[in-house]
Structures are given as structure tokens and as C-alpha cells.
């Protein structure tokens, strides 16, 4: 894992999601985000789930929320 990722990135992400009232993205946006993650060199397939090797998040969860951001693909 890359050393400069804050250890509290999950907590920061969860906080951002809660601040927006758990708003979800449209299914097309979710699909586009997952497509980017699936091709990303930082992806880590662990326990049959798409996990980001950069931030450590489960992308099938993180990609669903409006408030979340990818630290690698800044366009989502």
C-alpha cells in the first residue's frame, strides 16, 4: 500500500457521506466509476470484492455515494 495515504481515509469518507445525507449517484455514474476502478492499476481484488489498493476502500460501496472521491481518478 502507498505510504502517504492517511490512515483515517475511511473515517473521512464516511464523514463526507453522512454530511450529504447518504445521497446516491445515478446508476450510470456508478457503472462508470466501477469501470474506471476495474481498469485501475491500484485495484486489489480481495475476497472477490473490488478493493482500492490506494485508499483501501471497497469500491462497490464507495462508488455509490455522491460525496465520495477517488484519490487516483480525480474526475469522479
Secondary structure as UniProt FT lines:
FT   TURN            3..4
FT   TURN            7..8
FT   HELIX           9..19
FT   TURN            20..21
FT   HELIX           27..39
FT   TURN            41..42
FT   STRAND          43..46
FT   TURN            47..48
FT   STRAND          49..52
FT   TURN            53..55
FT   HELIX           59..62
FT   TURN            63..64
FT   TURN            66..67
FT   TURN            74..75
//
